[in-house]
Amino acid sequence: MEGFGKRVLDLLENIGYTQREFATMIGVSEGALSRYLKDEREPKMEVIANMATALNTTTDYLLSGKNDKKSFEETYRLVARGTSTMTDEEKTKLIKVLLNNGKT
């Protein structure tokens, strides 16, 4: 069974990042990244979230190997439900992110 480290390595290879570049991007040392990739150590959730963002994937995929992409309708419902508690400023920020293909 493929583990966390293997999934990250495969994504790194597909994207073309070096381990040094990736470590810098996610804010860890090369030594720590090496241990994560060998499944010798488990990264903190903040590091996993940074990895997922840098690798354009989800934390669910990195942790479990499951890539349950939501349909547009499911995503729409989640966002619509969440906007009821958002300020106008937060809504504007969300719109800008959507218009810029996810980039802030």
C-alpha positions in Angstrom: 0.0 0.0 0.0 1.3 3.4 -0.9 2.1 5.7 2.0 2.1 9.4 2.7 5.8 9.8 1.6 5.3 8.0 -1.7 2.3 10.1 -2.6 4.2 13.3 -1.9 7.2 12.0 -3.9 5.0 11.1 -6.8 3.4 14.6 -6.9 6.8 16.3 -6.5 8.1 14.3 -9.5 5.0 15.1 -11.6 5.2 18.8 -10.8 9.0 18.9 -11.1 10.0 20.5 -7.8 13.2 19.5 -6.2 13.1 18.4 -2.6 15.1 21.5 -1.7 12.6 23.8 -3.4 9.7 22.0 -1.9 11.2 22.2 1.6 11.6 25.9 1.3 8.1 26.3 -0.1 6.5 24.5 2.9 8.8 26.0 5.5 10.7 22.9 6.7 14.3 21.8 6.6 15.5 19.4 3.9 16.2 16.9 6.7 12.7 17.1 8.1 11.3 16.7 4.6 13.5 13.7 3.9 12.1 12.0 7.1 8.5 12.8 6.0 9.1 11.3 2.6 10.6 8.1 4.1 7.6 7.9 6.4 10.0 8.0 9.4 8.3 11.0 10.9 4.8 12.5 10.6 4.5 16.2 9.8 2.3 18.6 11.7 -1.1 19.4 10.2 0.1 22.9 9.2 2.9 21.4 7.2 0.6 18.9 5.6 -1.7 21.8 4.6 1.2 23.7 3.2 2.3 20.5 1.2 -1.2 20.1 -0.2 -1.4 23.7 -1.3 2.1 23.6 -2.9 1.2 20.3 -4.7 -2.2 21.4 -5.8 -4.0 18.6 -4.0 -5.9 18.0 -0.8 -4.8 17.0 2.6 -7.2 14.0 2.3 -5.3 12.7 -0.6 -1.9 13.1 1.0 -3.1 11.4 4.2 -5.3 8.6 2.8 -4.7 8.4 -0.9 -8.4 9.1 -1.5 -9.0 11.8 -4.0 -12.7 12.5 -3.6 -13.2 15.5 -5.9 -16.5 17.2 -5.2 -18.8 18.0 -8.0 -19.6 21.6 -8.9 -23.0 21.3 -7.2 -21.5 20.0 -4.0 -18.9 22.7 -3.9 -21.5 25.3 -4.7 -23.7 24.2 -1.8 -20.8 24.3 0.6 -19.7 27.8 -0.4 -23.3 29.1 -0.5 -24.0 27.7 3.0 -20.7 29.2 4.3 -21.4 32.7 2.9 -24.3 33.3 5.3 -21.9 33.9 8.1 -19.3 35.8 6.1 -18.7 39.6 6.2 -19.0 41.6 3.0 -15.2 41.9 3.1 -14.8 38.2 3.3 -17.2 37.7 0.4 -15.3 40.2 -1.7 -12.0 38.4 -1.0 -13.6 35.0 -1.9 -14.9 36.5 -5.2 -11.4 37.8 -6.0 -9.8 34.4 -5.3 -12.4 32.7 -7.6 -11.8 35.2 -10.4 -8.0 34.7 -10.1 -8.2 30.9 -10.4 -7.5 30.3 -6.7 -4.6 32.7 -6.3 -4.8 35.3 -3.6 
